[in-house]
Amino acid sequence: MPSNRSKKVATQIKNEIGNLLQTQIKDPLIGFVTITNVQMSDDLRNAKVYFSVLGDSENKEKSIQGLNRARTYIQNEIGSRLGLRYVPIVNFYIDETLEYQEHINELLKSLDSTDMAGES
């Protein structure tokens, strides 16, 4: 279970990366990206940054390439803005929870429609 300190730092990193993406990072590969979650290691040296992006799988791949290209800049900005003893290593991951949730909803709707057809 994550400590309170790692949760607070994760929230700060999520906010800072969101601000950087809106105001300073102008990479054409990065599409309309939303930072959905950040998970910190207990020693605060590693950050898993989850993001979602509008579009197809090609847009997702381009966005992850752009984010990885900007990783060093993002890490340096986090280090200078948050004043942590160690600058966390940032790794980006595509957040698939929205697609998974949509898939489950479609399955439930199809089950519901087959139940309705069976009752007639």
Protein Blocks (a to p, Z undefined) as FASTA:
>chain_A
ZZfklmmmmmmmmmmmmmmmmmmmccfklccdddfbdcddfklpaccdddddeddfklmm
mmmmmmmmmmmmmmmmmmmmnopabdcdddddddfklmmmmmmmmmmmmmmmmmmmmmZZ
